[in-house]
Amino acid sequence: MKSTVPAIAGQDVPIYVRERVSGWHRAAQRLDADRVALFVHGAGTPAEVAFDVPQPDYSWMRNLARAGYDVFAMDTTATAAPIAPRR
């Protein structure tokens, strides 16, 4: 994917996507298109660390997958601080 951000326009931008879905829901093919969750992170902490912590009952992704959601977490590259509007 090529960036359109002015500071890095035209450069390749890596995107990391992690998916978590309950094995039972996948095996039963019971994934509903309206039961999808997307977590997006891009500054400092990777999405996997923020949303899929490998501790019992502490993973947002695991809890939503168990509830029947197809869950994705995505990292984007960090960009410069937002530009303040000109006055």
Secondary structure, 3 states (H helix, E strand, C coil): CECCCHHHCCCECCCEEEEECCHHHHHCCCCCCCCEEEEEECCCCCHHHHHCCCCCCCCHHHHHHHCCCEEEEEECCCCCCCCCCCC
